[in-house]
Amino acid sequence: MRTYIGGHQAVSDTDFVELALGTPVELWLGVEGETEMERAARLAAAHDILADDPDLPDRVSQIAAEAIEAYAPELFNVVPLPSDQGRRRQARRNGVAA
């Protein structure tokens, strides 16, 4: 099955993010081993994009929130811990501190 967003085929998670943002992910996250000059140029470009599109941070936050909501069980693997209220009450009755 193929997935298209705005006429572009998305074949990876990175493709989905780039198509949603309209910019490459590396623009915001940087790349390993970039020089100070490359970093400065990247940040200047990111600054210009944010100046031209002030709603971009809101859209990015929405995408992140939707991803967390959709994949929260896998990301956090939350398991409720059993309550120890019963043991505390019984210990207090016996005169032993919990």
N, C-alpha and C positions, 0 to 999 in steps of 0.2 A: 504494500500500500504506500502510495506517495502522498506527501503533505505539501501543499502550496500555500504560501502567505503572500498576498498581493502579487501573484504571478511568479513568485520565486520559490523554488523547491527547497524545503528545509530537510536536510538529511541527518543533522546532529543537534544536540542540545544547544551548542554554540550558535548554530544557524538560527534557531528559534529566537535566541536572545538578541542576536545581531539584527534580525528582521524586525523584532519588536521595538528595539531601540532606534534602529536606523543608523547605527554606527558600529564599528568593530569593537568587540569587548576589550581588546588590547589598548584602545584609546583611553579607557577609564582605569584599567588595572595595570597597565604598563607591561613590559616584557623583561624577562630576566636578562641581566647584563647590559641594559641600556646605559648609554653615557649620560652625563649631566646635560649635555647639549640636546640629546634626543629627548630626555625627560622634560626639559624646559619647552621644547617645541610641542611635545605631546600635550602638556598641561596648558599651553597657550591655545592650542586647537580646541581642547575640551572647554576652556573658558569661553572662547568665541561661540562654540555650539550652545553652551548654556545661556549666553547673552542673547542669542538669536531665538532660543526656544526655552523660555522660562518654565514651561510646564513639563519639561523632560524629567526632572527629579520626581515629580508626582507620578508620572507614568512608570518610572523605574521602581518606585516604592510599591506601586500597585502590582506590578509583575512579580516582584519579590514576595509580597504578601500572598498572592494567589499560589505561587509555587510552594511556599511553606504550608499553606492550608491544604493543598492537594497532596503533598508528600510528607506531612508532619509525622505520621506514624513511622515511616522509614527513616526520617532524619533524626528523630529524637528517641525512638524506641522506648516510649514512656510506659512503665509498668507500675501500677499502684502498689504501694507497700501495705502490708497488713497492719491494722491498728493494734497498738499494745495497751489500749485503755483498760481492758479487762484485767490485765496483770497489775497495773498500777492501783486499781481500786482494791484488789485483793491484798496487795502488799501493805496498803495503808490500814486495812482492818487488822492485820497482824501486828501493827506497830512498827513495821519496817519501812524505811524511807525508800521511795522509788528511785 
